[in-house]
Structure formats: C-alpha cells, structure tokens
Amino acid sequence: MNVTLLTCLVLACGLMMLLEKRGLPTTLALTFKGDVKRETRWLAQYGQFVCSGLAALLVWQLEPNHERRKAAIVIVLAVSMAALIATLLKRLLSRVRPGRENAGRFLGPSWRHANYRESFPSSHSACAVTLSVMLVRLYPNAAATFWTLALLCAVLRYIMDAHWPSDVLGGIALGYAVAYGAVRVFHVA
C-alpha cells in the first residue's frame, strides 16, 4: 500500500470539506440525455454488487491456479467490506447530499436509511476503487483500464451531483485502504 497516496487522499478530502463548508461552489447541476445518460449511469455502477460479482465470477472461471482462484472470494469480501464500512460511516455522520435542504451539513448519527443524508463517504467510489485494486493485483497489465473505470465511477458520482468532491475523495481513500487490508490479510497475489 502506498501510505503517501492514502495520506494525500485523506488530506485532500479534509481540505475539500473545509472549502465546501466555506461556500466554494462545487455543485454542477448538469443534465445528461439519451445515450450519454445511459452510458454514464452504466459507468457509475462499476464496483457495485452485480459488477463486482461478475468480476469475481470471471476470475474464478479464468484462473486455473487454486491459490489465485481464492482471489475471487476475496474480491467479494473486500468490496462487501468497503460497502459495509461506507454505510456505517454514512449513518454515523449523516451528511446531506448536494442540492438538498441543509446540503453539506453533517446531521449526526441515524440508523434509519435516508438517501438524502447519506453522502459521506461515497460508497460507489469506495467499492470501485476496492474492486480495481483487487483486479490490478491479479492482472497488472490491465491496471490502466481498471483504474480508469474506478476513477470514472468516482468522478461521475460528483458530476451527477450525488456527492460532494470530499465525499468522493473520502470514498477513494476508504476503498484503497480496505483493498490493501484485504490483500495483506488474505495474501492476494
């Protein structure tokens, strides 16, 4: 794990939170139509349940080595852990999403689901980065593709006004940390 990268992500997240709190205009309010809308929605789902499950299934089917096959199970566990931690943080902090009443405010703990106040951190970004880290460990030649997919997903969460920039940075940091924790614990290639 690159501790410097993780530290920079956490610091950038904190800095963006300060700037957002001070009124830095960060929401875009863009609208997408037709094919652009459909394609961006597809890319924004990279790392989510179906995508991660299919990636794990492909690893399982394509890897003849039993030791590398276990990586398929670890992919599911790691992405699930990232989603669980992100959800717990969302419920503990209850940050209001952009474009909503009290946008950007942290409302404090609430264990009831309410999408409008589950902005920080971006679980889509966390899961996308977790999936990419795991896949890059197995298939380093495809690193550029996996990282591009993860970062596109994260950026689209911001562009679609689902999250603040700090939410996305926080999600990226969380996903990176969870994935490398899983790599170390389960000794993924």
Secondary structure, 3 states (H helix, E strand, C coil): CCHHHHHHHHHHHHHHHHHHHCCCCCCCCCCCCHHHHHHHHHHCCCCCHHHHHHHHHHHHHHCCCHHHHHHHHHHHHHHHHHHHHHHHHHHHHCECCCCCCCCCCECCCCCCCCHHHCCCCCHHHHHHHHHHHHHHHHCHHHHHHHHHHHHHHHHHHHHCCCCCHHHHHHHHHHHHHHHHHHHHHHCCC
